[in-house]
Amino acid sequence: MSKQQALASVRQYLTDGHFEADLRRRVAIRSESQAPGQAQELTRYLHEEIKPALERMGFECQTLENPKGAGPLLFASRHEGADLPTVLSYGHGDVVLGYAEQWREGLNPWVLAVEGDRWYGRGTADNKGQHSINLTALEAVIKAREGRLGFNIKVLFETGEECGSPGLREVCTTHRQLLQADVFIASDGPRLNDSRPTIFLGSRGSVLFSLQVQARDKGLHSGNWGGVMSNPAVVLANALASLVDQHGRIRCRELVPSSIPDSVRAAIHDLGIDQHALGRPLDADWGEPGLTLGERLFAWNTLEILAFTAGNPAKPVNAIPPSAIAHCQLRFVVGTDWQNLEQLLRQHLDAEGFHCVNIVIDRCTPSTRLDPDNPWVRFAKKVISDTTPRPIAVLPNLAGTLPNDIFANVLGLPTLWIPHSYPGCSQHAPDEHLLGSVVLEGLQIMTALFWELGDMAQSRT
């Protein structure tokens, strides 16, 4: 069979409703990793849905113990030859909480509902729909090549991504040899928009931290003590203002990268991001001055205040609060000294006179970025451009955060993510959905990619 026959086969699979049936079964499994007592459902997703699909394609599967005691991991391998290139892929079977009561009337997070181009259900976009597209494409190529791919492939599925992937780093470190490959190709996160096939090559990193001011153990009457006793909320508000200004520019310059590489600027320029490129109007005057909107989103850092609490917001009283706390997040790109964040914050706050502000660093995920000129990027771009007439978006890194540093740094792999979702999919929110048009395009892109990987391997031998 030819590549065109493989593409016709995967289109027919979608038209006949088989892909919808696969996704319907998978959405119905309540694999909420953030909900206590759902361990059985996480295991069921891997063993009743993913493992049989992989074994049907000739994969050898094994469960990997999670050293953190969190959700299980499944490793599968399909080996065709020691002289052939090896691809490592990834997916996560867990989803965020369903929040069924918040979904639009007539929708249920655990029942796939197709309304026009929108396929509703928890996990349709993140990540069950996306890895289902890749598995379907992979099977189509194996059948079209009469039982062969022409390359080796390994797949790692986890069930704790929505909880920060506990244990994934340790598993990949322990099993580095088992997971050895030539390139990493997977799907998660959104495209640039619904009309542009996208490749992203890493992700911004993220550090969650809190700033706290504890002045005393109880509140004080604001009339009897106001003007002579410090207000922790006022102190903390000014401390935050010393870090980021009213326009979103980071004032603590130790928390920004020194520059933007030319190859990254060029890739972002090709995205053509303007105020309306992402589906809703952007705030043109927000963020780092002197940068384009695309550079602010994909090539620079942001300091976000996620929550600020003092006193009792639900029922304020006439009292100076005894304490205040702000939960913050630094989203950062490669080139940021994030490992020394606590020290940099301490030096800045002390220099500004905020010695009383306490710093607590929470979860950290490093940033990653593959060079857009990497040969694997050029290969994927050509395959996608030959498959669809629509312009391709190559993001040096996703604006959000994924555990990509584990694959890029721990395993040392060039990483390519080819997402099948879009920014308006309501990921992590009520009414999460996948677009049927993107499903079709994603199936064709991945089928072509897997086919061309086999052809490339044959040309090398």
C-alpha positions as CSV (number, residue, x, y, z in Angstrom):
1,M,0.0,0.0,0.0
2,S,1.0,3.6,-0.5
3,K,1.0,6.6,1.8
4,Q,-2.1,7.9,0.0
5,Q,-3.9,4.6,0.8
6,A,-2.9,4.9,4.4
7,L,-4.3,8.4,4.5
8,A,-7.5,7.2,2.8
9,S,-7.8,4.5,5.4
10,V,-7.5,6.8,8.4
11,R,-10.1,9.2,6.9
12,Q,-12.5,6.2,6.5
13,Y,-11.9,5.2,10.1
14,L,-13.1,8.6,11.1
15,T,-16.0,8.7,8.7
16,D,-17.3,5.3,9.8
17,G,-17.4,6.4,13.4
18,H,-14.7,4.1,14.8
19,F,-12.6,7.0,16.1
20,E,-15.6,8.5,17.8
21,A,-16.3,5.1,19.4
22,D,-12.8,4.8,20.7
23,L,-12.9,8.3,22.2
24,R,-16.4,7.7,23.7
25,R,-15.1,4.7,25.7
26,R,-12.0,6.6,26.9
27,V,-14.0,9.8,27.9
28,A,-16.3,7.6,29.9
29,I,-13.5,6.5,32.2
30,R,-13.4,9.0,35.1
31,S,-9.6,9.2,35.3
32,E,-9.5,12.3,37.5
33,S,-6.0,12.3,39.0
34,Q,-6.9,15.2,41.3
35,A,-9.8,13.4,42.9
36,P,-9.0,11.0,45.9
37,G,-10.0,7.4,45.4
38,Q,-9.7,7.4,41.6
39,A,-6.6,5.1,41.5
40,Q,-8.7,2.2,40.1
41,E,-10.0,4.3,37.2
42,L,-6.4,5.5,36.4
43,T,-5.3,1.9,36.2
44,R,-8.4,0.9,34.3
45,Y,-7.7,3.5,31.6
46,L,-4.2,2.2,31.0
47,H,-5.1,-1.5,31.2
48,E,-8.5,-1.6,29.5
49,E,-8.0,1.0,26.9
50,I,-4.4,1.9,26.1
51,K,-2.7,-1.5,26.6
52,P,-5.0,-3.5,24.4
53,A,-4.7,-0.9,21.6
54,L,-0.9,-1.1,21.8
55,E,-0.8,-4.9,22.0
56,R,-3.0,-5.0,18.9
57,M,-0.3,-3.1,17.1
58,G,2.5,-5.5,18.2
59,F,3.8,-3.5,21.2
60,E,5.3,-5.2,24.2
61,C,3.8,-3.5,27.3
62,Q,5.0,-3.3,30.9
63,T,3.8,-1.3,33.9
64,L,6.5,0.9,35.6
65,E,6.2,1.4,39.3
66,N,5.7,5.0,40.4
67,P,8.2,5.7,43.1
68,K,6.1,8.6,44.3
69,G,3.1,6.3,45.0
70,A,1.0,8.3,42.5
71,G,-0.8,7.1,39.4
72,P,0.7,4.2,37.4
73,L,2.8,4.4,34.2
74,L,2.7,2.2,31.2
75,F,5.7,1.6,28.9
76,A,5.4,0.0,25.5
77,S,7.9,-0.8,22.8
78,R,7.8,-2.0,19.2
79,H,11.2,-3.0,18.0
80,E,11.9,-3.7,14.3
81,G,15.7,-3.4,14.0
82,A,18.8,-2.3,15.8
83,D,19.9,-0.3,12.8
84,L,16.6,1.7,12.6
85,P,15.8,5.1,14.3
86,T,13.7,5.0,17.4
87,V,10.9,7.4,18.3
88,L,9.7,8.0,21.9
89,S,6.2,9.2,22.3
90,Y,4.1,10.1,25.3
91,G,0.6,10.7,26.5
92,H,-1.3,11.1,29.8
93,G,-4.5,9.3,30.6
94,D,-5.5,11.4,33.5
95,V,-7.8,14.4,33.4
96,V,-8.7,17.3,35.7
97,L,-11.8,17.2,37.8
98,G,-15.0,16.9,35.8
99,Y,-17.1,19.7,37.5
100,A,-20.2,18.2,36.0
101,E,-22.5,20.7,37.6
102,Q,-20.8,23.6,35.7
103,W,-21.2,22.2,32.2
104,R,-23.9,23.5,29.9
105,E,-27.3,21.9,30.0
106,G,-27.3,18.7,28.0
107,L,-23.6,18.1,28.4
108,N,-21.9,15.6,30.7
109,P,-18.1,15.5,31.1
110,W,-18.1,11.7,31.0
111,V,-20.3,11.3,27.9
112,L,-18.9,12.3,24.5
113,A,-21.3,14.6,22.7
114,V,-20.9,15.7,19.1
115,E,-22.5,19.0,18.1
116,G,-21.4,20.1,14.7
117,D,-17.7,20.5,14.7
118,R,-17.4,20.3,18.5
119,W,-16.8,17.1,20.3
120,Y,-17.5,17.7,24.0
121,G,-16.2,15.6,27.0
122,R,-13.6,15.7,29.7
123,G,-10.2,14.7,28.2
124,T,-11.3,15.3,24.5
125,A,-8.6,18.0,24.2
126,D,-6.4,17.1,27.2
127,N,-5.2,14.5,26.5
128,K,-7.3,11.5,25.5
129,G,-8.4,12.9,22.1
130,Q,-4.8,13.9,21.2
131,H,-3.1,10.6,22.0
132,S,-6.1,8.7,20.4
133,I,-5.3,10.6,17.2
134,N,-1.7,9.5,17.3
135,L,-2.5,5.8,18.1
136,T,-5.0,5.7,15.3
137,A,-2.5,7.1,12.8
138,L,0.2,4.7,14.0
139,E,-2.1,1.7,13.5
140,A,-3.1,2.9,10.1
141,V,0.5,3.0,9.0
142,I,1.3,-0.4,10.4
143,K,-1.6,-2.0,8.5
144,A,-0.7,-0.1,5.3
145,R,2.9,-1.4,5.5
146,E,1.6,-4.9,6.2
147,G,2.7,-5.2,9.8
148,R,5.8,-2.9,9.7
149,L,6.5,0.7,10.5
150,G,10.1,1.0,9.2
151,F,11.3,2.4,12.5
152,N,11.2,1.5,16.2
153,I,8.8,3.2,18.6
154,K,8.5,3.5,22.3
155,V,5.5,4.9,24.1
156,L,5.3,6.2,27.7
157,F,1.9,6.8,29.3
158,E,1.5,8.4,32.7
159,T,-1.6,9.1,34.8
160,G,-0.5,12.1,37.0
161,E,0.2,14.9,34.6
162,E,-2.6,17.0,35.9
163,C,-1.0,16.8,39.4
164,G,2.4,17.8,38.2
165,S,3.6,14.4,36.9
166,P,4.8,13.0,40.3
167,G,7.3,10.2,39.7
168,L,7.8,10.8,36.0
169,R,11.2,12.4,36.4
170,E,12.4,9.6,38.7
171,V,11.0,6.9,36.4
172,C,12.8,8.5,33.4
173,T,16.0,8.8,35.3
174,T,15.9,5.2,36.5
175,H,14.9,3.8,33.1
176,R,17.0,6.1,31.0
177,Q,18.4,3.2,29.0
178,L,14.9,1.7,28.4
179,L,13.6,5.0,27.1
180,Q,16.6,5.7,24.9
181,A,15.5,7.1,21.5
182,D,16.6,9.4,18.6
183,V,13.7,11.8,18.8
184,F,10.6,12.6,21.0
185,I,7.3,13.2,19.2
186,A,4.1,13.6,21.1
187,S,0.9,15.7,21.2
188,D,-0.5,17.9,24.0
189,G,-1.4,21.5,24.6
190,P,-3.0,23.8,21.9
191,R,-2.2,24.8,18.4
192,L,-1.5,28.5,17.8
193,N,-5.1,28.6,16.6
194,D,-7.7,26.3,15.1
195,S,-6.6,27.0,11.5
196,R,-2.8,26.6,11.8
197,P,-1.1,23.2,12.2
198,T,1.5,23.7,14.9
199,I,4.8,22.3,16.1
200,F,6.2,23.5,19.4
201,L,9.7,22.6,20.5
202,G,9.6,23.0,24.3
203,S,7.8,25.0,26.9
204,R,8.2,27.9,29.2
205,G,9.1,26.9,32.7
206,S,7.1,27.7,35.8
207,V,7.9,28.5,39.4
208,L,5.1,28.8,41.9
209,F,6.0,30.8,45.0
210,S,4.3,32.8,47.7
211,L,5.1,36.0,49.5
212,Q,3.9,36.4,53.1
213,V,3.8,39.2,55.6
214,Q,3.0,38.2,59.2
215,A,2.8,41.3,61.4
216,R,1.0,39.9,64.5
217,D,-1.2,37.1,65.6
218,K,-4.6,38.9,65.4
219,G,-6.3,41.8,63.7
220,L,-6.4,45.3,65.3
221,H,-9.3,47.8,65.2
222,S,-8.6,50.1,62.3
223,G,-9.8,53.2,64.2
224,N,-7.9,52.6,67.4
225,W,-4.7,51.4,65.7
226,G,-4.8,52.8,62.2
227,G,-1.8,55.0,61.4
228,V,0.4,53.7,64.1
229,M,0.4,49.9,63.3
230,S,1.6,48.5,60.0
231,N,-0.9,46.9,57.6
232,P,0.5,43.7,56.1
233,A,-1.7,44.0,53.1
234,V,-0.4,47.4,52.3
235,V,3.2,46.3,52.8
236,L,2.7,43.3,50.6
237,A,0.9,45.2,47.8
238,N,3.8,47.6,47.6
239,A,6.3,44.7,47.6
240,L,4.4,43.1,44.7
241,A,4.4,46.5,42.9
242,S,8.2,46.6,43.2
243,L,8.4,43.3,41.3
244,V,5.9,44.0,38.5
245,D,4.4,47.3,37.4
246,Q,0.8,48.3,36.5
247,H,1.5,47.3,32.9
248,G,2.8,43.8,33.6
249,R,6.4,44.7,33.0
250,I,8.8,42.8,35.4
251,R,10.6,45.5,37.4
252,C,13.0,43.0,39.0
253,R,15.3,42.7,36.0
254,E,17.1,39.7,37.4
255,L,14.0,37.7,36.6
256,V,14.1,38.2,32.9
257,P,16.3,36.6,30.1
258,S,19.2,38.6,28.8
259,S,18.1,38.4,25.2
260,I,16.1,36.6,22.5
261,P,18.1,34.5,20.1
262,D,17.8,35.5,16.4
263,S,16.4,32.1,15.4
264,V,13.7,32.4,18.0
265,R,12.8,35.9,16.9
266,A,12.6,34.7,13.3
267,A,10.3,31.8,14.1
268,I,8.0,34.0,16.2
269,H,7.9,36.6,13.4
270,D,6.6,33.9,11.0
271,L,3.6,33.3,13.4
272,G,2.1,36.7,12.4
273,I,0.7,37.3,15.9
274,D,-1.4,40.4,16.1
275,Q,-4.1,41.5,18.5
276,H,-6.7,39.1,17.0
277,A,-4.5,36.1,16.1
278,L,-5.4,34.0,19.2
279,G,-9.2,34.1,19.1
280,R,-9.7,37.0,21.5
281,P,-8.4,40.6,21.5
282,L,-5.0,40.9,23.2
283,D,-4.0,43.8,25.5
284,A,-1.5,45.5,23.2
285,D,-0.1,47.7,26.1
286,W,0.5,44.8,28.5
287,G,3.9,43.3,29.1
288,E,7.5,44.0,28.2
289,P,7.8,47.2,26.1
290,G,9.8,47.0,22.9
291,L,8.7,43.5,22.2
292,T,6.1,42.2,19.7
293,L,3.0,40.5,21.1
294,G,4.5,37.1,19.9
295,E,7.8,37.8,21.6
296,R,6.1,38.7,24.9
297,L,4.1,35.4,24.8
298,F,6.7,32.9,23.6
299,A,10.1,34.5,24.2
300,W,9.9,36.4,27.5
301,N,9.0,36.0,31.1
302,T,5.8,36.9,33.0
303,L,5.2,37.4,36.7
304,E,1.6,36.7,37.6
305,I,-0.2,37.3,40.9
306,L,-2.6,34.3,41.1
307,A,-4.2,35.1,44.4
308,F,-3.9,37.8,47.2
309,T,-5.5,37.3,50.6
310,A,-5.7,39.5,53.7
311,G,-8.4,39.6,56.3
312,N,-11.7,38.0,55.4
313,P,-12.6,38.9,51.8
314,A,-16.0,37.3,52.0
315,K,-16.9,39.3,55.1
316,P,-14.6,42.3,55.7
317,V,-14.5,43.9,59.1
318,N,-13.0,47.2,60.3
319,A,-9.7,45.8,61.3
320,I,-6.1,45.9,60.2
321,P,-5.4,42.3,59.1
322,P,-2.6,40.5,61.0
323,S,-1.1,39.0,57.8
324,A,-1.2,38.9,54.1
325,I,-0.2,36.3,51.5
326,A,0.2,36.5,47.7
327,H,0.4,33.3,45.6
328,C,2.6,34.1,42.5
329,Q,4.0,32.4,39.4
330,L,7.0,33.1,37.2
331,R,6.6,31.8,33.7
332,F,10.1,31.8,32.2
333,V,12.0,30.9,29.1
334,V,15.5,29.4,28.6
335,G,18.2,31.7,29.8
336,T,16.5,32.6,33.1
337,D,18.3,32.0,36.4
338,W,15.3,30.3,37.9
339,Q,17.4,28.0,40.2
340,N,18.4,31.0,42.3
341,L,14.9,32.6,42.3
342,E,14.6,32.7,46.1
343,Q,18.0,34.4,46.4
344,L,17.2,36.9,43.7
345,L,13.8,37.8,45.2
346,R,15.4,38.1,48.6
347,Q,18.0,40.5,47.3
348,H,15.5,42.6,45.5
349,L,13.0,42.8,48.3
350,D,15.7,43.7,50.9
351,A,17.0,46.4,48.6
352,E,13.5,47.8,48.3
353,G,13.1,47.8,52.1
354,F,10.8,44.8,52.4
355,H,12.8,42.8,54.9
356,C,9.6,41.6,56.5
357,V,8.3,39.8,53.4
358,N,8.8,36.0,53.7
359,I,9.4,33.9,50.5
360,V,8.2,30.3,50.1
361,I,9.2,28.5,46.8
362,D,6.8,25.8,45.8
363,R,6.7,23.7,42.6
364,C,9.3,24.3,39.8
365,T,9.3,23.1,36.2
366,P,12.3,24.0,34.0
367,S,12.0,25.6,30.6
368,T,13.1,24.0,27.4
369,R,13.5,25.1,23.8
370,L,14.8,23.1,20.8
371,D,16.5,25.2,18.1
372,P,14.0,25.9,15.3
373,D,16.8,25.0,12.8
374,N,17.1,21.5,14.1
375,P,17.0,18.8,11.3
376,W,14.0,17.0,13.0
377,V,12.1,20.3,12.9
378,R,12.8,20.7,9.2
379,F,11.7,17.1,8.6
380,A,8.4,17.6,10.4
381,K,7.7,20.9,8.8
382,K,8.1,19.4,5.3
383,V,5.9,16.4,6.1
384,I,3.1,18.7,7.4
385,S,3.4,21.2,4.6
386,D,3.1,18.3,2.1
387,T,0.0,17.1,3.9
388,T,-2.1,20.3,4.4
389,P,-2.2,23.5,2.4
390,R,-2.6,25.6,5.6
391,P,0.4,27.5,6.9
392,I,2.4,25.9,9.7
393,A,3.2,27.6,13.0
394,V,6.5,26.6,14.6
395,L,6.7,27.8,18.2
396,P,10.2,27.7,19.8
397,N,8.4,26.9,23.0
398,L,4.8,26.6,24.2
399,A,3.8,29.6,26.3
400,G,2.4,27.2,28.9
401,T,4.3,24.5,30.7
402,L,4.7,20.8,30.2
403,P,7.1,18.2,31.7
404,N,9.2,18.5,28.5
405,D,12.4,19.1,30.5
406,I,12.3,15.4,31.5
407,F,12.5,14.3,27.9
408,A,14.8,17.1,26.7
409,N,17.2,17.2,29.7
410,V,16.9,13.9,31.5
411,L,16.7,11.8,28.4
412,G,18.6,14.2,26.2
413,L,16.2,14.1,23.2
414,P,15.2,16.6,20.6
415,T,11.5,17.2,21.4
416,L,8.7,17.9,18.9
417,W,5.1,18.4,20.0
418,I,2.4,18.4,17.4
419,P,-0.9,19.5,19.2
420,H,-4.4,18.6,18.0
421,S,-6.3,21.1,20.2
422,Y,-6.7,24.9,20.0
423,P,-6.8,27.8,22.5
424,G,-10.6,28.0,22.7
425,C,-11.1,24.3,23.7
426,S,-12.0,25.1,27.3
427,Q,-9.2,22.9,28.6
428,H,-9.4,22.4,32.3
429,A,-12.8,24.2,32.3
430,P,-16.5,23.2,31.8
431,D,-17.5,22.3,28.2
432,E,-14.0,21.0,27.2
433,H,-14.1,20.0,23.5
434,L,-12.2,18.9,20.5
435,L,-12.8,20.2,17.0
436,G,-13.8,17.5,14.5
437,S,-12.0,19.4,11.7
438,V,-8.8,19.4,13.7
439,V,-9.2,15.6,14.4
440,L,-9.4,15.0,10.7
441,E,-6.3,17.1,10.0
442,G,-4.4,15.7,12.9
443,L,-5.1,12.1,11.8
444,Q,-3.7,12.9,8.3
445,I,-0.7,14.8,9.7
446,M,0.3,12.0,12.0
447,T,-0.3,9.3,9.5
448,A,1.9,11.1,7.0
449,L,4.5,11.8,9.6
450,F,4.7,8.1,10.7
451,W,4.8,7.0,7.1
452,E,7.6,9.4,6.2
453,L,9.6,8.3,9.3
454,G,9.5,4.8,7.8
455,D,10.6,6.0,4.4
456,M,13.4,8.1,5.9
457,A,14.7,5.1,7.9
458,Q,14.7,3.0,4.7
459,S,16.7,5.6,2.8
460,R,19.3,5.5,5.5
461,T,19.8,1.7,5.4
